[in-house]
Structures are given as C-alpha cells and as structure tokens.
Amino acid sequence: MYNIILINPPVYDFTCYNLWEKPLGLLNIAAAFERDRRCRLSFIDCMPERLAKKSEYERGAGKLTGIPAPKPECYKNVKRNYHRYGIPLDDLKARLEKIKAEGFAPLNKTAVLISAMMTYWYGGAYEAARAAREILPEAKICLGGIYARLMPEHAAASTLFDYIETGYEIRDICQNILRLLNIAPADTNSGDRDNEGEIYPGGFDLIPAYHLLPELNNSAAMTASTGCPFSCSYCASKILYSEYKIKPAAAIINELTYYKNTLKVSNAAFYDDALLYKKEEHFYIWADLWIKGSGAAGSGFNLHLPNAVHASMIDDKCANIMKTAGFSTIRLGYEFYDDKLQKESGGKVSGGALKSAINNLLNAGFNKKEIGVYILFGHPQSRIDEIKNAVNFVMECGATPHLALFSPIPRTPDGAKIFEAHPETLHEPLLQNKTVFFEMYSDIKYEDYYELKQYIQRNASTM
C-alpha cells in the first residue's frame, strides 16, 4: 500500500485568467494511479475558485481573483500590483495534516506530486513543496509540469524536490514514482485497449480524474493529440513532446460523452497544438462520430479552441464541420504581420491563408466574436506599428484580434537569442513572465499595450 498526494499549487502573478484550464497532467496521472488498488489517492486543488459572474460560469472561462502579495525584487520597477491566487497556505497545510492523520500507508511510502505550469509560476510550486516537507517529512516530494521539463536544473537548485520528472508519458511517470517509493510496478497495460484490442498510445485511454476537483466551473479541458509536427521558433511544443501522436477517435468520443452526460458540464476545450493537422485522417473522423451522436450544434454542449489552430487548414468543409460539431470559440494563429517574420518563425501562416480561413468560418455561420486571431505582442523583432497593422488587417478580414503576449521560452530558438543577450532572464524565470517581459526588455511600454487593447475594444465592437 502507498499514498499518492497530488497538488495543483497556488499561482503568483500580476493577473490570472481561467481560459477553461484544468491541471490536466495531474488529473491524468491520478486516473492512472486510480487503477492500482494498492494506491490511496489524494488531490489538493489550490485553485478551486468558482467563477462569480453568471455569464463567465456558463461559458466556463473568466478572470480569477487574488490577494495582494509582495512583489519580488526583480519586479520592483513594474508599476502594477502583484497577487497570489489560490487557497491560503494554512488551508493547504491543514489538508496535508488531514491526509497524514488518516494514515493509510507509512510516510516513507508516500509521494507528493506537485505540478508547475509556467516557468515563472515556480514560486507557488516551491511554496507547496515547503508545506509538504513540513507536514510530511518522510515523504518523497516530486515536481513535474512544463517548468520541470524546461528548467530541471533551476528546479533542482532549490533542493526542495526528491525527484524532478522531465517526461510526459503518463504510465512512465507513474512507474518512475513507484520506483522512487520502492513499490513493485503496476500493470501498465490494464484497461488501455480499444474495442478491437489495440493498445492505445500514450495513455490515451485515460479520462482525466475530474471527479477529484471540488469545482469544474462548468467546463472540462482535453487533448485530441499531443505534440506538434511544426517547429515554430517561439514555441516549445517540440521540446515538451518528442513526437506528434493522435488520440483514437473512439477515445475522444468516449471522453466528450463523459463530460456531457456524466459530469454534465456545458463546455469542453481542446488544448492541442495541431488539432487540424491531417484533418482527413483525424479531426474529420471523430467530429463526424460526434455529430452523428449527441454532440451536434444546438445540443447545449460547446467546444472551444483556446490554442490557435492553423488557418491554412480551414477550408469550406472544415469550417462547416467545426460549426456543425458545436465549436463556439475559434482561435487562429497569425503572430506576425510581416511576411519575412512569418517565414522565419515557422511559415505556418500567411495573410492570404488567414483571410481565406476567416471568410470560410464566416460563411459557415461563425460570427466575428467567435473567431479570434492571436497576434504576438512584445516579440523583439516585431515593432508596434507592425502590430497595429496586424490588428487592422484582422479586423478588416472580419475577425477579432487578440494580443498574445510574447515571453522567451527556454530551449527555443527565439528564447536562446534573448537569453544570450540577457542572461538574467534565463537564470531568473520570473523575468520570463509574459505580462512584464516586453515592458522590461523592449521599446514597447505597458501604455502602448493598454492603448492598443482599448483600440481593439472600440473598433472590434463597431465592425
């Protein structure tokens, strides 16, 4: 018998917006461990805030509230308030004390798994690790997530963790934790076959253990694939996932059906990096099954794409399938207005491809508010006048511009150039924060960002 305690830690940042996000990594790990009868599983969600506004709750996305927190020294010149988001530290410690008191297995057979998403959110993970070490001194404290995979050396230097996980295959992660606890391996193949007896790749049979969360905010998050076949200079997908894998259509339908009929939420968001890649072999297959089942538009169940999909892949057929399947939030990646920068950064889109995609979506019945286009703001090579040109072009095409704040990501080509010029941004991940990077390391100021956002709000509403 052994204990697994999973902690979704608090967040320290200037702002925090829940765009259907869920701690998917931890929830998938929990789902895998639940299949082992030797395991006593506990989940502490430090970010359980229920969205207060009715409209935000119904949509499943909205702004979270925080409490003022002292600003780290590196932010001393940032003239905005810093916050802590999540349950109080005393509440976290009380939850750990309760788990300890229940005493299911020896403390030396206990692992505390903490996830850290953004590199600049490591402070919350460290806080959770210190609390776990105080309450459960014999337990193994483990770190995973994007921060751990991109910056394991920085995390190790804290000396807070007994183990840092840099992989992403769920069953491999579970086996690594069992080895750490000197527990015999679990049966990694139980329950991971489709109806024809084929073994699903990458643990795709697992449905995230959402029943462990105290609040769902009327939404679930999921992926239909992992990784990305493209190599954009500013993106870490190829680093985080060594290969692109697709989830079997039956598994996607099973998951969507569970969210709709069992969890009874009204929203599901796909966090894929390349949802429409080879769409004839993947997206069209499961979307058709979903449409023929109970998931067609008008069923009260909405699909969202907060991650940008590739505009070049949205033809007339694709746009109509997306509409029929119940998608109500479409986000397209545009990034740069300048053709040269588009090609240098990966070449996945052009102005012509974007205009064609938007036109196809409009003809399929989507409105301009449902079609959002991400434009990189604060990239060292992108000037403010070019960003404004991109904003105007998107509005002329009939969609809504969204400013995607750039931050340097470790081990990416764009990040490497910045870290070479400004080594402190690599040594201190807080300086990779997208809300302050452009203000601290470019000629673009926060006032420029605020004015452009106001410009978009004024003009997009009158289109």
ZAPAPA-305481 format. One record per residue (C-alpha): residue in one letter; x, y, z. Coordinates in Angstrom, 1 decimal, always signed. Each point is the difference from the previous one (the first is absolute). Layout:
  resn       x       y       z
     A       X       Y       Z
...
***
This chain:
  resn       x       y       z
     M    +0.0    +0.0    +0.0
     Y    +1.2    +3.5    -0.7
     N    -1.2    +3.6    -0.1
     I    +0.0    +2.4    -2.9
     I    -0.8    +3.6    +0.7
     L    -0.4    +2.3    -3.0
     I    +0.1    +3.8    +0.5
     N    -1.1    +2.6    -2.5
     P    +1.9    +2.9    +1.6
     P    -0.9    +3.7    +0.4
     V    +1.1    +2.6    -2.6
     Y    +1.9    +3.2    +0.5
     D    -0.5    +2.5    -2.8
     F    -1.3    +3.4    -1.0
     T    -3.2    -1.5    -1.4
     C    -1.6    -3.4    -0.4
     Y    -2.7    -1.0    -2.5
     N    -1.6    -3.4    -0.1
     L    -0.4    -0.7    -3.8
     W    -1.5    -3.5    +0.7
     E    +3.3    -1.1    +1.4
     K    +0.2    -3.1    +2.2
     P    +3.0    -1.7    +1.6
     L    -0.1    -2.7    -2.8
     G    +3.3    -1.5    +0.8
     L    -0.8    -0.7    +3.6
     L    -3.5    -1.2    -0.9
     N    +1.3    -2.5    -2.5
     I    +2.6    -1.3    +2.5
     A    -2.8    -0.3    +2.6
     A    -2.1    -2.0    -2.5
     A    +2.9    -2.4    -0.6
     F    +0.8    -0.5    +3.8
     E    -3.7    -0.6    +0.6
     R    +0.3    -3.3    -1.9
     D    +2.4    -1.3    +2.6
     R    -1.9    -1.3    +3.0
     R    +3.1    +0.4    +2.2
     C    -0.1    +3.7    -0.3
     R    -1.8    +2.5    +2.3
     L    -0.4    +3.1    -2.1
     S    -0.5    +3.6    +1.3
     F    -0.3    +3.2    -2.1
     I    +0.4    +3.5    +1.3
     D    -1.1    +2.7    -2.4
     C    +1.3    +3.3    +1.2
     M    -1.8    +1.8    -2.8
     P    -3.7    -1.1    +0.5
     E    -1.5    +3.5    -0.4
     R    -3.6    -0.1    -1.5
     L    -0.5    +2.7    -2.6
     A    -2.3    +2.6    +1.6
     K    -1.6    +1.6    -3.1
     K    -2.9    -2.1    -1.4
     S    +1.0    +0.6    -3.6
     E    +3.6    -1.0    +0.7
     Y    -1.1    -3.2    +1.8
     E    -2.3    -1.0    -2.8
     R    +2.8    +0.5    -2.5
     G    +2.5    -1.7    +2.3
     A    +2.6    +2.7    -0.2
     G    +0.7    +3.2    +1.9
     K    +2.4    +2.1    +2.1
     L    +1.0    -1.3    +3.4
     T    +0.4    +2.1    +3.1
     G    +3.2    +0.1    +2.1
     I    +1.3    +1.7    +3.1
     P    +2.9    +2.5    +0.0
     A    +3.4    -1.5    +0.3
     P    +3.5    +1.5    +0.4
     K    +1.7    +0.6    -3.3
     P    +3.3    -1.9    -0.6
     E    +3.0    +2.3    -0.2
     C    +0.3    -0.5    -3.8
     Y    -3.4    +1.6    -0.4
     K    +0.7    +3.1    +2.0
     N    -0.3    +2.3    -3.0
     V    -3.3    -1.5    -1.2
     K    -2.7    +2.4    +1.0
     R    -2.8    -2.5    +0.4
     N    -1.3    -2.1    +2.9
     Y    +1.2    -3.5    +0.6
     H    -2.4    -2.7    +1.3
     R    -0.2    -3.5    +1.4
     Y    -2.7    -2.2    -1.4
     G    -1.3    -3.1    +1.8
     I    -0.9    -1.2    +3.5
     P    +1.9    +1.4    +3.0
     L    +3.2    -1.8    +1.0
     D    -1.6    -1.0    +3.3
     D    -2.8    -1.8    -1.9
     L    +2.6    -1.9    -2.0
     K    +1.8    -1.1    +3.1
     A    -3.3    -1.0    +1.7
     R    -0.8    -2.2    -3.0
     L    +3.4    -1.7    +0.2
     E    -0.5    -0.5    +3.8
     K    -3.3    -1.6    -0.6
     I    +1.4    -2.4    -2.6
     K    +2.9    -0.9    +2.4
     A    -2.4    -0.6    +2.9
     E    -2.0    -2.5    -2.1
     G    +3.2    -2.1    -0.2
     F    -0.8    -2.4    -2.8
     A    +3.7    -1.0    -0.6
     P    +3.4    +0.8    +1.5
     L    +1.3    +3.5    -0.7
     N    +3.0    -1.6    -1.7
     K    -2.4    -1.5    -2.5
     T    -1.5    +3.4    -0.8
     A    +0.8    +2.2    -3.0
     V    -1.2    +3.6    -0.4
     L    -0.3    +1.0    -3.7
     I    +0.0    +3.7    -0.7
     S    -0.5    +1.5    -3.4
     A    +1.3    +3.4    -1.2
     M    -1.3    +1.3    -3.3
     M    +1.7    +3.2    -1.0
     T    +3.7    +0.4    +0.7
     Y    -0.8    +3.3    +1.8
     W    -2.5    -1.7    +2.2
     Y    +2.6    -2.1    +1.9
     G    -0.6    +2.0    +3.2
     G    -3.3    -1.7    +0.6
     A    +1.5    -3.4    -0.5
     Y    +2.8    +0.8    +2.4
     E    -2.5    +1.1    +2.6
     A    -1.9    -3.2    -0.3
     A    +3.2    -2.0    +0.2
     R    +1.1    +1.7    +3.2
     A    -3.5    -0.6    +1.6
     A    +0.2    -3.7    -1.0
     R    +3.5    -0.3    +1.4
     E    -1.1    +1.5    +3.3
     I    -3.1    -2.2    +0.4
     L    +1.3    -3.2    -1.6
     P    +3.8    +0.0    +0.6
     E    +0.5    -3.6    -1.0
     A    -2.0    +0.3    -3.3
     K    +1.6    +0.3    -3.4
     I    -0.7    +3.4    -1.5
     C    -0.1    +0.0    -3.8
     L    -0.4    +2.7    -2.6
     G    -1.4    -0.3    -3.5
     G    -1.6    +2.2    -2.6
     I    +1.3    +2.4    -2.6
     Y    +2.4    +1.9    +2.3
     A    +1.6    -3.3    +1.1
     R    +0.4    -1.2    -3.6
     L    +1.5    +3.3    -1.3
     M    +2.1    +1.0    +3.0
     P    +0.8    -3.1    +2.1
     E    +3.4    +1.4    +1.0
     H    -1.6    +3.1    +1.5
     A    -2.6    -2.1    +1.9
     A    +2.8    -2.3    +1.3
     A    +2.0    +3.0    +1.3
     S    -2.9    +0.7    +2.5
     T    +0.8    -3.3    +1.7
     L    -3.8    -0.3    +0.8
     F    -0.6    -3.1    -2.1
     D    +1.0    -3.6    +0.3
     Y    -0.9    -0.7    -3.6
     I    -0.6    +2.2    -3.1
     E    -1.9    -1.6    -2.9
     T    +0.9    +1.2    -3.5
     G    -2.0    -2.5    -2.0
     Y    -3.6    +0.1    -1.1
     E    -1.2    -3.6    -0.5
     I    -2.5    -0.5    +2.8
     R    +0.8    -3.7    +0.7
     D    +3.7    +0.6    -0.1
     I    -0.5    +2.8    +2.6
     C    -2.0    -2.3    +2.2
     Q    +2.6    -2.7    -0.2
     N    +2.8    +2.5    +0.9
     I    -1.9    +1.0    +3.1
     L    -0.5    -3.6    +1.0
     R    +3.7    -0.7    -0.4
     L    +0.7    +3.1    +2.2
     L    -2.1    -1.6    +2.7
     N    +1.4    -3.5    -0.5
     I    -3.4    -1.3    -1.0
     A    -0.4    -2.7    -2.5
     P    -1.2    +1.2    -3.4
     A    -3.7    +0.1    -0.8
     D    -1.5    -1.7    -3.1
     T    +0.5    +2.7    -2.5
     N    -2.2    -1.6    -2.7
     S    -3.2    -0.6    +2.0
     G    -2.9    +1.8    -1.6
     D    +1.9    +1.8    -2.8
     R    -1.4    -1.9    -3.0
     D    -2.6    +1.1    -2.5
     N    -3.0    -2.1    -1.1
     E    +2.2    -1.9    -2.4
     G    +2.6    -0.9    +2.6
     E    +2.5    +2.5    -1.2
     I    +2.1    +1.7    +2.7
     Y    -0.5    +3.8    +0.1
     P    +3.2    +2.0    -0.3
     G    +1.1    +2.5    +2.6
     G    -2.7    -1.0    +2.6
     F    -2.7    +1.4    -2.2
     D    -2.5    -2.3    +1.5
     L    +0.1    +2.0    +3.2
     I    -2.7    +2.5    +0.8
     P    +1.3    +2.7    +2.4
     A    -1.2    -0.5    +3.5
     Y    -2.3    +3.0    +0.2
     H    -2.0    -1.5    +2.8
     L    +2.9    +1.0    +2.3
     L    -0.4    +3.7    -0.6
     P    -2.3    +2.0    +2.3
     E    -1.1    +2.4    -2.8
     L    -0.2    -0.5    -3.7
     N    -1.3    +3.4    -1.0
     N    -2.4    -1.6    -2.5
     S    +2.9    -1.2    -2.2
     A    +2.6    -2.6    -0.7
     A    +3.3    +0.2    -1.9
     M    +1.4    -2.8    -2.2
     T    +2.3    -0.8    -2.9
     A    -0.6    -2.0    -3.2
     S    +3.7    -0.2    -0.7
     T    +3.4    +0.8    +1.6
     G    +2.9    +1.8    -1.5
     C    +0.3    +1.8    -3.3
     P    +1.5    -0.8    -3.4
     F    +1.0    +3.7    -0.5
     S    +3.1    +1.7    +1.5
     C    -0.8    +3.7    +0.7
     S    +2.9    +2.0    +1.3
     Y    -1.9    +1.3    +3.1
     C    -1.8    -3.2    +1.0
     A    +1.1    -2.9    +2.3
     S    -2.4    -2.7    -1.2
     K    +2.7    -2.0    -1.8
     I    +2.1    +0.2    +3.2
     L    -2.8    -1.0    +2.3
     Y    -1.1    -2.9    -2.2
     S    +2.5    -1.9    -2.1
     E    -2.6    -1.2    -2.5
     Y    -3.4    +0.8    -1.2
     K    -2.7    -2.5    +1.0
     I    -3.7    -0.1    -0.6
     K    -2.7    -1.3    +2.3
     P    -2.2    -2.7    -1.5
     A    -3.4    +1.3    -1.1
     A    -1.9    -2.4    +2.3
     A    +2.0    +1.3    +3.0
     I    -0.9    +3.6    -0.9
     I    -3.7    -0.7    -0.3
     N    +0.1    -2.0    +3.2
     E    +1.6    +2.9    +1.8
     L    -2.4    +2.7    -1.4
     T    -3.0    -2.2    +0.8
     Y    +1.2    -0.4    +3.6
     Y    +0.3    +3.8    +0.4
     K    -3.4    +0.6    -1.4
     N    -2.0    -2.8    +1.5
     T    +1.8    -0.9    +3.2
     L    +1.7    +3.2    +1.1
     K    -2.9    +2.0    -1.5
     V    +2.2    +3.0    -0.9
     S    -0.9    +2.1    -3.0
     N    +3.5    +0.8    -1.4
     A    +3.1    -2.0    -1.1
     A    +3.2    +1.7    -1.1
     F    +2.6    -1.6    -2.2
     Y    +3.6    +0.9    +0.9
     D    +1.6    -1.6    -3.1
     D    +2.9    +1.6    -1.7
     A    -1.0    -1.4    -3.4
     L    -3.6    -1.1    +0.1
     L    -0.7    +0.3    -3.7
     Y    +3.3    -1.6    -1.3
     K    -0.9    -2.7    -2.5
     K    -3.6    +0.8    +0.8
     E    -1.4    -2.7    -2.5
     E    +1.7    -2.7    +2.1
     H    -0.8    +1.3    +3.4
     F    -2.3    +3.0    +0.6
     Y    -2.6    -0.8    -2.6
     I    -0.3    -3.6    +1.3
     W    -0.8    +0.8    +3.6
     A    -1.9    +3.2    -0.8
     D    -2.3    -2.1    -2.2
     L    -0.6    -2.5    +2.7
     W    -0.7    +2.8    +2.5
     I    -2.5    +1.7    -2.4
     K    -1.8    -3.3    -0.6
     G    -0.2    -0.6    +3.7
     S    -1.3    +2.5    +2.5
     G    +2.5    +2.7    -0.5
     A    -1.2    +2.1    -2.9
     A    -0.4    +3.8    +0.2
     G    -3.1    +1.0    +1.9
     S    +0.4    -2.8    +2.5
     G    +1.0    +2.5    +2.7
     F    +3.6    -1.4    +0.1
     N    +2.6    +2.4    -1.3
     L    +3.5    -0.8    -1.3
     H    +2.8    +2.6    +0.3
     L    +3.5    +0.4    -1.6
     P    +2.0    +2.3    +2.4
     N    +3.2    -1.2    -1.7
     A    +0.5    +1.4    -3.5
     V    -0.8    -2.4    -2.9
     H    +1.7    +0.3    -3.4
     A    -1.9    +2.4    -2.2
     S    +1.3    -1.6    -3.2
     M    -1.9    -3.2    +0.9
     I    -3.4    +1.6    +0.2
     D    -1.7    -0.4    -3.4
     D    -3.8    +0.1    -0.6
     K    -0.6    -3.6    +1.1
     C    +2.1    +0.3    +3.2
     A    -1.8    +3.2    +1.0
     N    -3.4    -1.5    -0.5
     I    +0.9    -3.2    +2.0
     M    +1.3    +2.2    +2.9
     K    -3.3    +1.9    +0.0
     T    -2.1    -3.1    -0.1
     A    +2.0    -1.7    +2.7
     G    -0.7    +2.8    +2.5
     F    +3.2    +2.1    +0.1
     S    -0.8    +3.5    +1.3
     T    +3.5    +1.3    +0.6
     I    +2.5    -0.1    -2.9
     R    +3.5    +1.4    +0.4
     L    +2.4    +0.3    -2.9
     G    +3.7    +0.7    +0.1
     Y    +1.3    +2.9    -2.0
     E    +2.9    +1.3    +2.2
     F    +1.7    +2.4    -2.5
     Y    -1.2    +2.4    -2.6
     D    +3.4    +0.1    -1.7
     D    +0.3    -2.8    -2.6
     K    +3.7    -0.4    +0.7
     L    -0.5    -0.5    +3.7
     Q    -2.8    -2.5    -0.7
     K    +2.4    -2.1    -2.1
     E    +2.9    +0.3    +2.4
     S    -2.1    -1.1    +3.0
     G    -1.4    -3.1    -1.6
     G    -2.0    +1.0    -3.1
     K    -3.2    -1.7    +1.1
     V    -2.3    +2.9    -1.1
     S    -0.2    +2.9    -2.4
     G    -2.3    +3.0    -0.3
     G    -1.8    -1.6    -2.9
     A    -0.5    -3.3    +1.9
     L    -1.4    +1.8    +3.0
     K    -2.4    +2.1    -2.1
     S    -1.3    -3.2    -1.7
     A    -0.5    -1.8    +3.3
     I    -1.9    +2.8    +1.5
     N    -2.2    +0.3    -3.1
     N    -0.7    -3.7    +0.1
     L    -0.9    +0.1    +3.8
     L    -2.3    +3.0    -0.6
     N    -1.8    -1.8    -2.9
     A    -0.4    -3.0    +2.3
     G    -2.0    +2.1    +2.5
     F    +2.6    +1.1    +2.5
     N    -0.1    +3.7    +1.1
     K    +3.0    +2.4    +0.4
     K    +0.0    -0.4    +3.8
     E    +0.3    -3.8    -0.3
     I    +3.0    +0.3    -2.3
     G    +3.0    +1.3    +1.8
     V    +3.5    +0.5    -1.5
     Y    +3.1    +0.0    +2.2
     I    +2.6    +2.7    -0.8
     L    +3.4    -0.2    +1.7
     F    +0.6    +3.1    +2.2
     G    +3.4    +0.8    +1.3
     H    +2.1    -2.3    -2.2
     P    +3.4    +1.7    -0.4
     Q    -0.2    +0.0    -3.8
     S    -3.6    +1.4    -0.1
     R    -0.4    +3.8    +0.0
     I    -3.1    +1.7    +1.4
     D    -1.0    +1.3    -3.4
     E    +0.0    -3.5    -1.4
     I    -2.1    -1.3    +2.8
     K    -2.5    +2.8    -0.7
     N    +0.0    -1.0    -3.7
     A    -0.7    -3.6    +1.0
     V    -2.9    +1.1    +2.3
     N    -1.5    +2.1    -2.8
     F    +0.4    -2.9    -2.6
     V    -1.8    -2.5    +2.3
     M    -2.9    +2.4    +0.6
     E    -0.2    +0.7    -3.8
     C    -0.2    -3.8    -0.5
     G    -3.0    -0.1    +2.4
     A    +1.5    -1.6    +3.1
     T    +1.0    +1.2    +3.5
     P    +3.7    +0.7    +0.7
     H    +1.4    -1.4    +3.3
     L    +3.5    +1.2    +1.1
     A    +2.0    -3.1    +1.0
     L    +2.8    +1.2    +2.3
     F    +3.4    -1.3    -0.9
     S    +2.4    -1.5    +2.5
     P    +3.3    -1.8    -0.5
     I    -0.3    -3.7    +0.4
     P    +3.1    -2.0    +1.0
     R    +1.5    -2.3    -2.7
     T    -1.9    +1.7    -2.8
     P    +2.0    +1.9    -2.8
     D    -1.6    +3.3    +0.9
     G    +0.6    -0.5    +3.7
     A    +3.6    -0.9    -0.6
     K    +0.7    +3.3    -1.7
     I    -1.6    +1.9    +2.9
     F    +1.8    -2.0    +2.7
     E    +3.3    +0.7    -1.8
     A    -0.7    +3.7    +0.0
     H    -1.5    +0.1    +3.5
     P    +1.3    -3.0    +2.0
     E    -2.0    +1.1    +3.1
     T    -3.2    -1.0    -1.8
     L    +1.2    -3.6    -0.1
     H    +1.3    -0.1    +3.6
     E    -3.2    +1.6    +1.4
     P    -3.1    -1.5    -1.6
     L    -2.1    +2.8    +1.5
     L    +1.4    +2.2    -2.7
     Q    -1.6    -2.3    -2.6
     N    -3.4    +1.2    +1.1
     K    -1.9    +1.0    -3.1
     T    -1.8    +2.9    +1.8
     V    +3.3    +1.8    +0.8
     F    +2.6    -1.2    -2.5
     F    -0.9    +2.4    -2.8
     E    -0.1    +2.9    +2.5
     M    +3.4    -0.8    +1.4
     Y    +1.9    -1.1    -3.1
     S    -1.4    +1.9    -3.0
     D    -0.8    +3.5    -1.1
     I    -3.7    -0.9    +0.3
     K    -1.5    +1.3    +3.3
     Y    -3.1    -1.1    +1.9
     E    -1.8    +3.1    -1.1
     D    +0.4    -1.1    -3.6
     Y    -1.5    -3.3    +0.8
     Y    -2.9    +1.5    +2.0
     E    -0.7    +2.6    -2.8
     L    -0.1    -2.7    -2.7
     K    -2.3    -2.2    +2.1
     Q    -2.4    +3.0    +0.4
     Y    +0.3    +0.6    -3.8
     I    -1.0    -3.6    -0.7
     Q    -3.0    +0.1    +2.4
     R    -1.2    +3.3    -1.5
     N    +0.3    -1.1    -3.7
     A    -0.8    -3.7    +0.2
     S    -3.3    +0.8    +1.7
     T    -1.1    +2.2    -3.0
     M    +1.1    -2.3    -2.8
***
